[in-house]
Amino acid sequence: MTSTLAYFKNGIGNWILMTPALQAMASMEKSGKINVVLDSDWSDSRKPAVLDLVKSAPFVNRVIQYPAEALDPRKYTKWFYSRHSEGSPAMKLCETMNPTVGHKIN
């Protein structure tokens, strides 16, 4: 069980850059793992490779493809996401759960 959810929807390079932060989030969990949410509607050529990397990461408990798969936001107390991602349903959910984070100017 984990109380941390991380949203990810970018390329492999961004996954590599985010890995230390995601590992740090996982280290704060008793299980040492986090859940990762991906946009189920994301369908470009990067997704299969990223999905393979995310699923094989030793600090990932579960990959949730939202909104195709159910996600109960009440189960999570820590949310991690990159504002560099566009406004998918998963990103909007993360923003809703973190209303005080604010917005980054591009």
N, C-alpha and C positions, 0 to 999 in steps of 0.2 A: 504494500500500500504506500502511496506517495501523496503528499499534499502540494506538490509542485507541478505546474503545467507550463511547458514552453512551446510557443508557436514558432514555426519555421516555414518559410517559403522563399527560398532563394537558391542560388547555385551552390555547387560543391565548394568553391572558394569561401563563400560566406559560412558554410557549415564548418569548415576547418577553422575559420577565425572565431566562430562562436563556441566551438568545442570547449575551450578552457572555462568560459563563463557557465556553460551548461554543466560541466563537471563540478564546478564550485557549487552550483545550486544543488546538484545531486548529493554532494558531500554533507549538506545540511539536513539531509533526510536520514532517518534511522535505517531505511532500506538501502541507502546509497544510490537510489535511482529516481528518475523523474519520468513523467509522461510527456510525450511530444505530440502536439496537434499539427496536422498538415491540412491544407485546404483540399477537400475532396474534389473540387472542381478544377484544381491545378492540373493542366494536361500538356505542358510543353515537354521538350525532349530531356530536360534536366531531372524531372521527377523520378523516373525509375532508379537512376543512380543515387540520387539523394535518399530515396526511400530505403534502398539497400544499406547505405551508410548509417542512417538513423536506426534502423532495426538491428544492425549488428553492433552498435555502440554499447559497451558494457554498462554504461550508466543510464541506459534507457529501459524503463520497465515496459512501456506500452506505447504504440503509435496509434493515434486516433485520427481518422480522416473525417473531419467535420465540414459540412453538416450531414453528410451521408451516415455517419455513425453518431449515436447519441453521446452527449457530453453533459455531465451534471456539474455546473460551475460551483455548486455548494461544497463539492468535495475538495476544492483547492483553496489554499490560503496564500500561496505564492505563485505569481504569474511572471513569466519572462517572455518578452517579444521584442522584435526589432521594428522600429517605426519606419524603417527603410522598405518594408513590405507594403503593398497596396491594400486597399480596403476590401479584403475578402470577408465572408461571414466569420471566419475564425479570428481574423484581426479585429473586427468590430466587437466580437465577444471579449477579447482581451482588453480592448480599450474601455469597454463598459465595466469590466471588473477592476480597472485601475483608473478611475476618473481623475485622480489628482496628479497623474504623471505629467500631463501637459503635452504640448505639441512641439515638435522639432521643426525649425525652419530649414527648408532644403538648401 
